[in-house]
């Protein structure tokens, strides 16, 4: 006999409790997640009251949110505009660009395809101008000082090309063969990422099971749960270089985690979008693109 499924609000409460047990909450990071996931698709601007409602449901005090917004504004991530007694926030170009780079990886339908092609980027000897973090964002693996490997040849819509700024001062080699490509697994320390995926599966399985039986009681609960889901997911997936399945260990848990995230996200999407409608945000700018998240 199957164990009874706990109510979805109980599962959400457990996830919120875990968020606070991890240590000091990075409120600014949660805010960026909320903007990128829910506000940018609706024009990119939200009143402070909307941010407060979601953060309060996640156990974030108003003072902590104000501090986070001040920090984001001073660091050039958000812009604040006063209209009467109300404050409205939007992502600055810096914040918008940062989330745009991550969006395709966060909401990808699966591991990237691979035709056996490779791109090797080599920095000039003694060069200090390598944009290492940007290369990693595009899936390059650092295999030695100044040497980066991408196990696919990027096209115009898939990462940097030889004309992209991060690669301007680097030697770029494209190829379609390699001896012992499975050795790539030993060059990438994947144990930590794999364990993070497994933990996410355990932590969100209860919410997935409960949402399959009944929805969360309040639309703001769905918006809070969706924000927390994407926040936890992006913390892992953006550390994962996103290798093709052919180069991953056979027991790699990344795609199982993605399937779970997709399932939970789909169940949260309608009620959370309804909450955003009632909160007065503009309608979705591109419904088709939004509906295709996670390969819908």
N, C-alpha and C positions, 0 to 999 in steps of 0.2 A: 504494500500500500504506500503510495507517494505521500511524503510529508506535506502538510498544508502550506500553502503559499502565504507569506506574510503580506499585509497590506502595503501598497506602493509607498504610502507616506512613511511607513516604518523603515522601508528600505532606503528611502531618501534621507531620513533622519540619521541612519547609520553612516551614509556617505558623507553627510555634513559633519558629523562627529569625527569621522576619520580625517577630514580636511583640517580640522582644528587640532587634532592630536599629532599631526605631522610636525607641528612647530608653528612658529609665527607665520600667519597667512600672508602671502604676497598679494595684497589687495589690488595693487596696480596691475598685476598680471591677470587676475580675474577680470578686471575691467576691460583690458585689451581683448581678452577672449570674448566677452559679451559684445563689444563693439564689432570685432571682426566677424563673429558668427551671426549676430542678429541685427545689428544696427546699420552696418555698412550696406547690406543688401536693400535697406529701406531708405537710402539717401545719405546715411552716414552721420546723422545728427540726432541727439536725444536729450530731453530735459533731464535735469538732475534727479527729478522725482522718479523717473523710470529706473535710473541706475540705483537709487536708494532702495526701491522696492525689491529688486532682484538681489542686491547685496544683503539687505536685511533678512531675506528668506534664507540666505546662506550663512546667517549668523554674524554678519559683518556690521559693526556699529557705525552710526552716521559719522562720528568723528574720524574713524579710521578711513572711511571713504573720502571725506574731505581732504585728509592728508594725502591720500593716494592721488586724488585729482590734481592737487597742487603740485605734487611731484611730477606727474605726467605732463602738466602744462609747462613747468620750468624746464623739463628735459626735451621739450619739443615734440611730444607725442600727441597731445590733444590741444585744441583751441577752445577757449571759453568765450561765450558771448552772453551778455546780460540783455534781457528784454523785460523791462519793467522790474518786477520782483523775482523773475524767474531766470535761472541760469541754464544755458544750453551748451552741450559739448559735442565736438566732432573730432575725428582723428586728423591730426596734422599730416602733411605730406610724408613726413618721416614714418609716422605710425601706419599710415595707409600703405606705404611701400613695403614695410616690414611684413604686414599681414598678407598683402598680395603675393609676396614671394612664397609664403607658407601655405596659402589656400589650396593650391593644387595637390600638395602632399597630404594635407589634413583630410581632404574630402575625396581622395583618390578611390576609385572602385576596387583597386587591388594592386599587387606588386607590378612594377613596370614590365612591359614586354622587352624581350631581348632577342636580337637576331645574331648574337655572337660577335657583335662589333665592340670595339674598345676605343676610348679616347684617353690619351696620356698627356698630361700637362706638366711641363718641367720649367721651373723658374731658373733664371740666369744665375750663375754662381755669385754668391754674395748679395743677391737681391733681397731687399727688405720690403718690397712692395707687393708681395703676394697677398691677395685677399682670401686668406684661408677660410674664414667663416662663411664668406659668400660661396666659395667653391663647395664647402660642405653642404650648404643649403641646397645646392643644385645636384647633390648626390655623389660628388667626388670623394674618394677615400684617400687619405694621406698615407702613403706607403713608405715614405722616407722624407727627409728634409728636402722641401722644394719639389717633391714628386707626388703627383696626384693622379688617380686612376678612376675613370668612369666606365663601368661595364655596359655601355651602350653609346652610340654616336648620337649626340643631341641634335634634334632638328630645330626648326624655327620656333616651335612652340614647346620645346622640351629641354629647357636648361640653356646654358650659355653656349655660344658658338665662338669660332675663332675671332670674331669681331667684337665680342662682348668685352666690357671694361675689365673684368677680372682676369681675362686671358690675353689682354693686349701685349703684355711684356713677357709672355711665356712661350716656350716651344710647344706646339700642339702636334701630336702624332695620332692619326687615326689608323686603326687596323681591324682585321677580322679573324685573327687567329692568335692562339696563345697555348704554350705548352703547360700542362698541369694547372688549368684555371681554378681547379678546386682548392689550390693553395691560398686563394683569396680569403677563404674562411679563416685561415690562421692569421692573416694580416689584419683582420677586423675583430677586435675583442667584443664579441656579441653576447657574452653571457649576461652582462648587466642589463642589456636591452631586452633579452629574452625573458629574464626574470620579471622585469617591469611589465611586460605584456601579460605574463601569467598572473601577476598580482591584480592587474586590471580586470582580467577575466573573472577571477574569484570575487572581486569587490563589486562588480556590476551585474553578476549573474542573478542575484536576488531581485534587483530592480527589474531586470529583463523578464524574469519569471512572473513577477507581480503585475507588471504592465500588460502582460499577455492575458491576464484575467480581468483586470479592472484599471481604469485610468486614475491618475492622481486627482484628488478631490478639488483642487483649485488650479486655474490656468497659470497663476504665478508660480505654483509648485513646478509645473512643467517647464517654465522658462528657467527657473533656478536649476532644475535637474539637467536640462540641456546645456546650460552654461558650464556646470561642473563636469559633465561628461566630456565636452569638447576641451575643456581646460586640462583634464587628466589625460585625454587622448593626445593632445598636441604636445604635452610635455614629454611624451615618449616618442611619438612618430617623428618629431623634428630632430631628435637625437639619432634616429635610425637613418642611415644613408639610403635606404630604400633599394636594396639590391634586388635583381631579378630572382625569381624563385629557383631557377637552375643553379644559383650560386649560394643558396641558403641551406642550412642543415635540414635534414628530412623532418625533424621534429620541431621546426621553427613555429612558434606560437603567434606570430604577427598577424597572419591572415585569420586565424580563429578570433583574435581580439578585434580585428576590423569588422568581421561579421557580426559580432556581438554589439559593437558600437553602432553599426548600421541599423541593426534591429531596434535598439533602444532609441536612437535618434528618430527613426521613422515614427515610432509610437508617440514621441514627444512633440513632433513637428506641428501637427494641427492645433493642439491646445495651446502651445506656446505662441504660435503665430496669431491665434485668436486673442491672446492676452496683449500682444503688441498692437493689434488693431484697436482694441479697447483703450489702450494707453495713449492712443492718438498719434502713433508714428505713421509716416507715409506708407503707402502700399509698396510691395516688392517692386524694385526697378526691373528685374529680369526674372520672371517666374520660372521660365524653362531652365535657366542655369541653376537656380536654387533647387528645383526639383531633381536635378541630376546629381546632387551631392551623394557621394558614396555609391554612384552608379545606379541611382534610382531608375 
